[in-house]
């Protein structure tokens, strides 16, 4: 009986840990090429000095910009949707028009996506 209880407890704990893990998300963005780089630097200083970015509770994994075309990708982890909303929108709200295009989505490692898609395809027949 003790072994069964221990196994159940371990199962519950592992499922609980899986349920509360952070959510990975990616953002693709294109800066407005008409913005003055000094204006962008001032805006960055304002947002960063107020502690608005990265959003509290968001772990920034990567923040990359292309070397010539003013586009980039941000990769982050968040604990909840509210953090995702704040992190994804702070720059856009601080300076409307800063982005020509911005898109944010949850993300998974490709090694985890492929088996899901393969199973779905198989289930569809």
Steps between C-alpha positions, in 0.01 A plus 500: 500500500786734584658444158172575322459822699859602420446430129176702499669788681788502250253490208298792641814704568646441154171599335474807720854607413423448130182711532673797664804519275569822317364565154746568220408771251660663201449846355592599145518875444593752234604846615372802313804597287394867513570523874803698604742261677557757777124509564505123528791517746313757714190282500703192599661690787157617624343153487800321651557758776135467610543124521223442246711275278559220527174464690527377859477121498605470136832331430655633183684221321602699194452840339645515150493761227603462136812685400344700222124483454364613840322175589554263789385218724449481872482167683363499854335291770204619705310361796160623381305678228505839674879509488489404133258784419712757684830380356366484144342845502710737713709634209201537268299689762793720606553617142216432253643438154833364627428172324410449139393145597491295821379147565517298826416135553556219744772267381635148545823326413471343154592161645179517708279633219580236236370199699177687580445581132584145395246359749238749382562403138467130593178567694354676196556182301 
